[in-house]
Amino acid sequence: MTLPYGSLRLHLLTLFVTGLGIAVVRGDRIKLDLRGEWRSTNGPVWSIVVMGTNAYCGNGDGGLAILDVSDTTNPRELGRLVTGGYTYGVAVSGKYAYAAAVTVGLHIIDVSDPTNPQRRGTYIPKMDSAYGVAVAGNYAYVLAGNGGVEVIDVSDPATPRLLGQHLEFRGYAMDIAIAGNLAYVADGNAGLTIIDTLDIADIRFVGRYETRESAACVAVSGNHAFIGDAESLRIIDCSDPSRPKQVGACSFRWDGFVRGIVLSGPLAFVANGHNGLAVADVSDPTSPYRVGGFDTDHYSYGVAVSANNAYVADHWGGLLVLRITELPAITRTERVADRLVLEWNEPATGMTLQGTADLANPNWQDVPESSATNRAALLIRNNSKFYRLRP
């Protein structure tokens, strides 16, 4: 809900409290503003990795594009390497970038001089296709679509070699996240597939969670996997990886399609296809909810977050740089016995909590001492009441 105060407009949270329960009307608390953009004439931008002041883009026919994003208002191209194939996925580790270029395989590229990237090695998967890649230590995990996952030793970039592969996927391997010895694979129509890579030569199936729609992307934090499933972000409890189970979900607009997920603290940044970038609060995995978004002009396939900026791979829209600003908001609402417990975030420090019994003819009253804290425990009575924060 947007509450006007003169020229100031605050996206806050209004609460309706009765003796029977609490109704919550949430407003966006994450504001995204376009800071800069870069358009490619060589192909669409499918994927994005940001390391320091450089951005690495999977640029289709344009191969790997390297940008200087030190000035977020004016991203500029530093260099590129044309792979000779169609470059989708990119990973970066140390001084090397790893570009998945479909039929011409995995390319290992020395980017120590970003103005003059040099190919150091190439690996062609057994199934002749490389759509995505993740890197952990000396291992590159190559997504080969119907060909599953191949694990490559890249300790010598000039001579990458196959160590192991896993072919037992029911769907189409589209994305992968590595956590310890487990790999979490977005497996298309088969949902989430978990495999054990402790013994690279003998990769074993561990568990599967079948999503309602096609799983296109995955991220992992602790015991939870975050899956992009059509227009939804699904949170899967993997504390027992042999029996993963959904504990929460957040749906976005029906005409979108979740293509990329990046976790940053309590937030999930979601590349949501035609609907641009969405942001969800996932601090409670059982109850995620949308807290912000930005409609792009094209189709968002990937996202990276660095400092206070989100970088969106927006296909033919190129690379977009969005400034992330957290607005004042109530972040916790919980009933404890006969009390309503409220907490609010750092940007709301020094603001005052107010209550009124009627929104049609409001008479907002300050909650005593609320401006000196970020928490209140309010007695719940049988009459209805609304609460808000204000400067």
FISEZA-677180 format. One record per residue (C-alpha): y, x, z; residue in three letters; residue number from 1. Coordinates in pm, whole numbers, plus 32768, in hexadecimal, padded with zeros to 4 digits. Example, Ala and Ser with C-alpha at 12.3 -4.5 7.8 and 13.67 -1.06 7.14 Angstrom:
BEGIN
      Y      X      Z   residu   num
   7E3E   84CE   830C      ala     1
   7F96   8557   82CA      ser     2
//
This chain:
BEGIN
      Y      X      Z   residu   num
   8000   8000   8000      met     1
   815A   8084   7FAA      thr     2
   8265   8049   80B0      leu     3
   83D2   8082   8049      pro     4
   84D1   811D   8137      tyr     5
   8615   813A   8072      gly     6
   85D7   8245   7F6B      ser     7
   8498   82BB   801A      leu     8
   834A   8227   7FB2      arg     9
   8220   827B   808C      leu    10
   80B6   823B   8029      his    11
   802A   81E3   817D      leu    12
   7F19   8115   821A      leu    13
   7F57   7FB7   82A1      thr    14
   7E65   7F29   83A1      leu    15
   7E21   7DBC   83EC      phe    16
   7D88   7D9D   8545      val    17
   7CF3   7C67   85E6      thr    18
   7C10   7C2C   870D      gly    19
   7AF0   7C16   8613      leu    20
   7B26   7D55   8550      gly    21
   7C04   7E3C   8487      ile    22
   7C65   7E0B   831C      ala    23
   7CDD   7F46   826E      val    24
   7DC3   7F4F   813F      val    25
   7DC5   80B4   80C0      arg    26
   7ECF   8157   7FEA      gly    27
   7EB2   82A1   7F34      asp    28
   7EF5   83C5   801A      arg    29
   7EC1   84D6   7F14      ile    30
   7FDB   84EB   7E18      lys    31
   7F98   859F   7CCE      leu    32
   80BA   860E   7BF3      asp    33
   80A3   86B7   7AA1      leu    34
   8127   881B   7AC0      arg    35
   80C0   88B6   7976      gly    36
   7FD2   889E   7851      glu    37
   7F33   8971   7742      trp    38
   7EB9   88E8   75F7      arg    39
   7DB3   899E   7528      ser    40
   7DB3   899C   73AE      thr    41
   7C53   8A31   73AC      asn    42
   7B8E   8916   7449      gly    43
   7B7A   8827   7572      pro    44
   7B6F   88A6   76D9      val    45
   7A1F   8849   7774      trp    46
   7A16   8915   78B4      ser    47
   7AFD   89DA   7998      ile    48
   7AD9   8AEF   7A9C      val    49
   7C05   8B7F   7B57      val    50
   7BFA   8CD8   7BF7      met    51
   7D40   8D5D   7C86      gly    52
   7E51   8D30   7B82      thr    53
   7D62   8D0E   7A5C      asn    54
   7CB7   8BD9   79D0      ala    55
   7B7B   8BED   78FC      tyr    56
   7B3B   8ACD   780C      cys    57
   7A0A   8A64   7746      gly    58
   7AC4   8A1C   7602      asn    59
   79BE   8999   750E      gly    60
   79D7   8A4D   73BF      asp    61
   7AE7   8B23   745D      gly    62
   79EA   8BC8   7547      gly    63
   7A6C   8C49   7694      leu    64
   7BE5   8C2D   76C3      ala    65
   7C90   8CED   77DC      ile    66
   7DE0   8C71   785B      leu    67
   7EE9   8CF8   7945      asp    68
   7F3D   8BE1   7A3B      val    69
   8019   8CAF   7B27      ser    70
   8135   8BCC   7AB1      asp    71
   8096   8A78   7AD1      thr    72
   81AF   89D9   7A0A      thr    73
   8160   8AB1   78DD      asn    74
   7FEF   8B15   78B6      pro    75
   7FCC   8C0F   779B      arg    76
   7EA8   8CA1   76DF      glu    77
   7E51   8E0A   772F      leu    78
   7D1D   8E3B   7659      gly    79
   7BE2   8D9B   75D3      arg    80
   7A89   8DEF   7558      leu    81
   79F1   8D19   7446      val    82
   787E   8CFD   7493      thr    83
   7816   8C87   733A      gly    84
   778D   8B46   73D0      gly    85
   781A   8A16   7480      tyr    86
   787E   8A7B   75E1      thr    87
   7850   8975   76F0      tyr    88
   7812   8A09   7846      gly    89
   78B4   8B37   78EA      val    90
   7873   8BF6   7A2C      ala    91
   7929   8D28   7AB4      val    92
   78A6   8E30   7BA5      ser    93
   7953   8F7B   7BE5      gly    94
   79D0   9010   7AA0      lys    95
   78E7   8F40   79C6      tyr    96
   7905   8DE8   792F      ala    97
   77CC   8D30   78C1      tyr    98
   77F7   8C42   779C      ala    99
   76ED   8B43   7739      ala   100
   770F   8B1A   75C2      ala   101
   75F6   8A29   7560      val   102
   7526   8AB8   7441      thr   103
   75AE   8C1A   7461      val   104
   754B   8C28   75CF      gly   105
   75E7   8CC5   7703      leu   106
   76F6   8DC8   76CB      his   107
   774D   8EC5   77D9      ile   108
   78B7   8F2D   77B0      ile   109
   7978   9043   785C      asp   110
   7AC8   8FAB   78BE      val   111
   7B50   90D1   7988      ser   112
   7C5E   90E1   787D      asp   113
   7CA8   8F6F   7841      pro   114
   7D77   8FC2   770D      thr   115
   7C49   9064   766A      asn   116
   7B01   8FC3   76DE      pro   117
   79C9   907C   766A      gln   118
   786A   8FF2   7635      arg   119
   776F   90C6   76F8      arg   120
   7630   9002   76C5      gly   121
   7592   8EC6   763A      thr   122
   7462   8DF8   769D      tyr   123
   73C3   8CE9   75C3      ile   124
   7304   8BE8   7696      pro   125
   719B   8B99   763D      lys   126
   7208   8A3E   75CE      met   127
   7324   8AD3   74FC      asp   128
   743A   8A17   75B3      ser   129
   7529   8A6E   76CF      ala   130
   760A   8954   7748      tyr   131
   7670   89CD   789F      gly   132
   7651   8AEF   798F      val   133
   7670   8B46   7B01      ala   134
   7666   8CA4   7B93      val   135
   75EC   8D16   7CEB      ala   136
   75CF   8E8A   7D2D      gly   137
   7512   8F30   7C0F      asn   138
   7486   8DE7   7B90      tyr   139
   7510   8D00   7A85      ala   140
   7483   8B9E   7A7E      tyr   141
   7495   8B1E   7919      val   142
   7484   89AA   78CE      leu   143
   73BF   896F   7791      ala   144
   73D0   87F1   7784      gly   145
   7273   8771   7734      asn   146
   71FE   88D7   7768      gly   147
   7248   88C8   78DD      gly   148
   72CE   89F5   799C      val   149
   7296   8B65   7955      glu   150
   72E6   8C74   7A55      val   151
   7367   8DB8   79BE      ile   152
   738A   8F11   7A5B      asp   153
   74EC   8F83   7A02      val   154
   74F7   90BC   7ADC      ser   155
   750E   9180   7996      asp   156
   75F9   90AF   78BF      pro   157
   758E   9165   7783      ala   158
   7421   90FC   77AB      thr   159
   7407   8FA6   7853      pro   160
   729C   8F40   7881      arg   161
   71DF   8E05   78D9      leu   162
   714C   8DFE   7A39      leu   163
   70D8   8C97   7A53      gly   164
   7107   8B37   79D3      gln   165
   70CB   89D2   7A3E      his   166
   7078   88CE   7939      leu   167
   700F   87A7   7A11      glu   168
   7145   86D3   79E2      phe   169
   712E   8567   7985      arg   170
   728D   8559   78F9      gly   171
   7387   864B   7867      tyr   172
   7401   876F   793C      ala   173
   757E   874B   7931      met   174
   7605   8800   7A63      asp   175
   7588   88DB   7B7F      ile   176
   75F6   8944   7CDC      ala   177
   7550   8A5F   7D9F      ile   178
   7531   8A5E   7F1C      ala   179
   7450   8B6A   7FAF      gly   180
   72FA   8B5A   7F0C      asn   181
   732D   89F4   7E94      leu   182
   73C1   8988   7D49      ala   183
   744B   8828   7D20      tyr   184
   7444   87AC   7BB9      val   185
   74FB   8682   7B25      ala   186
   73D5   860E   7A51      asp   187
   746B   8500   7975      gly   188
   73AE   83B7   7985      asn   189
   72C0   844A   7A89      ala   190
   73D9   8475   7B88      gly   191
   73D8   859A   7C7B      leu   192
   72B9   8693   7C6B      thr   193
   728E   87A1   7D76      ile   194
   71C8   88DE   7D30      ile   195
   716B   8A09   7E08      asp   196
   71C3   8B5B   7D6F      thr   197
   7151   8C36   7E91      leu   198
   7045   8CC4   7DAE      asp   199
   70F9   8CE0   7C61      ile   200
   6FB1   8D19   7BAA      ala   201
   6F25   8BD4   7C36      asp   202
   703F   8AD4   7C4C      ile   203
   6FC1   8999   7CF5      arg   204
   7029   882C   7CF3      phe   205
   709D   87B8   7E4D      val   206
   712D   865A   7E32      gly   207
   71E5   855A   7D60      arg   208
   72DF   8443   7D93      tyr   209
   72F5   834D   7C72      glu   210
   745A   82D9   7C39      thr   211
   74AC   818A   7B9C      arg   212
   7557   822B   7A70      glu   213
   7550   8380   79CA      ser   214
   759E   84A2   7AB6      ala   215
   7690   858D   7A05      ala   216
   7710   8679   7B14      cys   217
   76C1   86F5   7C72      val   218
   7762   87AD   7D95      ala   219
   76CB   880A   7EE7      val   220
   775A   882F   8045      ser   221
   7679   8860   8172      gly   222
   755D   8765   8167      asn   223
   7607   8683   806B      his   224
   7600   867C   7EF1      ala   225
   7719   85CC   7E36      phe   226
   76AB   8533   7CED      ile   227
   777B   84A6   7BD1      gly   228
   76CA   836A   7B5D      asp   229
   7787   82A9   7A4E      ala   230
   78C2   8225   7AFC      glu   231
   784B   827E   7C5B      ser   232
   783E   83A6   7D46      leu   233
   76FA   8393   7E0C      arg   234
   76B9   845A   7F49      ile   235
   7550   84B9   7F86      ile   236
   74C5   8531   80D4      asp   237
   73E4   8659   8085      cys   238
   7395   86C6   81EB      ser   239
   722D   8686   8182      asp   240
   723E   8700   8018      pro   241
   70E9   866D   7FCD      ser   242
   7172   8511   801C      arg   243
   72E2   8502   7FBC      pro   244
   738F   83B8   8004      lys   245
   74E1   8322   7FB6      gln   246
   75C8   82F5   80E1      val   247
   7710   829C   8037      gly   248
   77BC   8252   7EEC      ala   249
   7918   822C   7E61      cys   250
   7951   8170   7D1D      ser   251
   7A74   81B1   7C36      phe   252
   7AEA   80E7   7B0B      arg   253
   79C8   8059   7A43      trp   254
   7A37   80F2   78F7      asp   255
   7A2A   8256   797A      gly   256
   7907   8346   7991      phe   257
   78F1   8452   7A9E      val   258
   78CD   85A0   79E6      arg   259
   792D   86A4   7AE9      gly   260
   7949   86C5   7C64      ile   261
   79F3   87CD   7D3A      val   262
   79F8   87C0   7EB6      leu   263
   7B27   883C   7F78      ser   264
   7B1D   8802   80EF      gly   265
   7AF7   868B   8132      pro   266
   7B4F   8633   7FCA      leu   267
   7A88   860F   7E8A      ala   268
   7B47   8640   7D44      phe   269
   7A99   8580   7C30      val   270
   7AC6   85A9   7AB8      ala   271
   7A9F   843E   7A54      asn   272
   7A97   8434   78DA      gly   273
   7B90   833F   783F      his   274
   7C26   8303   7998      asn   275
   7C98   8467   79D1      gly   276
   7C7F   8500   7B2C      leu   277
   7C1B   843E   7C65      ala   278
   7C22   84B9   7DCC      val   279
   7B3F   8434   7EE0      ala   280
   7B34   8473   8056      asp   281
   79CC   84D5   80A6      val   282
   7A00   8544   820F      ser   283
   7913   842B   8274      asp   284
   77F6   8440   8177      pro   285
   778C   82DC   81CB      thr   286
   78E2   824D   8175      ser   287
   7999   830A   805F      pro   288
   7AD1   826A   7FCF      tyr   289
   7BD2   82B1   7EC0      arg   290
   7D17   8351   7F36      val   291
   7DC3   83AE   7DF0      gly   292
   7DB0   83DA   7C7C      gly   293
   7E5D   843C   7B3A      phe   294
   7E29   839A   79E6      asp   295
   7E15   849F   78D4      thr   296
   7E4E   8461   7762      asp   297
   7CF3   84C6   76ED      his   298
   7B9C   84F0   7792      tyr   299
   7B6F   85BE   78CE      ser   300
   7A2E   868A   78CC      tyr   301
   7A68   878C   79DC      gly   302
   7B45   87E9   7B03      val   303
   7B93   8917   7BDA      ala   304
   7C6A   892C   7D14      val   305
   7D2D   8A5D   7D84      ser   306
   7E3A   8A64   7E92      ala   307
   7F01   8921   7E6A      asn   308
   7EAD   88E8   7CFD      asn   309
   7D9F   8832   7C3E      ala   310
   7D44   88AF   7AE3      tyr   311
   7CB2   87A7   79FB      val   312
   7BE8   87EB   78BE      ala   313
   7C64   86C2   77F4      asp   314
   7BA9   86F4   76AB      his   315
   7CA6   86E1   758B      trp   316
   7DB4   86BA   7692      gly   317
   7D7A   8827   76EA      gly   318
   7DAB   88AB   784A      leu   319
   7E85   87EA   793D      leu   320
   7F11   887A   7A80      val   321
   7F51   8775   7B8E      leu   322
   800A   87B7   7CD2      arg   323
   7F51   872D   7E04      ile   324
   8028   8698   7F19      thr   325
   7F9F   85EE   804F      glu   326
   806E   84C3   80BB      leu   327
   8087   8435   821B      pro   328
   7F5C   835A   8268      ala   329
   7E84   82CE   837E      ile   330
   7D38   8383   8358      thr   331
   7C61   82E6   8469      arg   332
   7C32   817F   84D3      thr   333
   7B24   8133   85D0      glu   334
   7AE8   8027   86D1      arg   335
   7A74   80B3   8820      val   336
   7A29   7F9E   891C      ala   337
   7B6E   7ED3   8936      asp   338
   7C44   7FE5   8895      arg   339
   7CAE   8033   8733      leu   340
   7CB3   81AD   8705      val   341
   7D9D   822B   85F5      leu   342
   7DD9   838E   857E      glu   343
   7EC6   840B   8470      trp   344
   7EE3   8548   83A3      asn   345
   7FC7   8678   83BB      glu   346
   80CD   85F9   82C3      pro   347
   80FD   84CD   83A8      ala   348
   8153   85A7   84D5      thr   349
   8290   852A   857A      gly   350
   8274   83D0   84DE      met   351
   826B   8298   85B6      thr   352
   8155   8197   85C5      leu   353
   81D4   8031   85BA      gln   354
   8136   7EDA   85E3      gly   355
   818D   7D77   8581      thr   356
   80DF   7C28   859E      ala   357
   8160   7B9F   8452      asp   358
   818F   7C48   8300      leu   359
   8248   7B20   8268      ala   360
   835B   7B3D   836F      asn   361
   8318   7C91   840C      pro   362
   83A6   7D05   8554      asn   363
   832B   7E6D   855F      trp   364
   831A   7EFF   86BD      gln   365
   82E7   8070   870C      asp   366
   81AA   80D4   87C4      val   367
   822F   81A0   88EA      pro   368
   820E   831C   88CD      glu   369
   8156   8305   877F      ser   370
   824A   83F3   86D4      ser   371
   81E1   850D   87C0      ala   372
   806E   84FF   8765      thr   373
   7F82   84B5   8645      asn   374
   7E9F   83C5   8702      arg   375
   7EB6   8272   87AA      ala   376
   7DBE   8196   8868      ala   377
   7E3E   8031   8856      leu   378
   7DC1   7F07   891A      leu   379
   7D31   7E00   8830      ile   380
   7D95   7C9C   888B      arg   381
   7D2A   7B52   87F2      asn   382
   7E6B   7B2C   872B      asn   383
   7E91   7BCD   85D4      ser   384
   7F60   7D08   85A5      lys   385
   7FC8   7DF7   8492      phe   386
   800E   7F6A   84BF      tyr   387
   80C3   806C   83EA      arg   388
   815C   81C7   83FD      leu   389
   82C9   8202   83AC      arg   390
   83B9   832C   83AE      pro   391
//
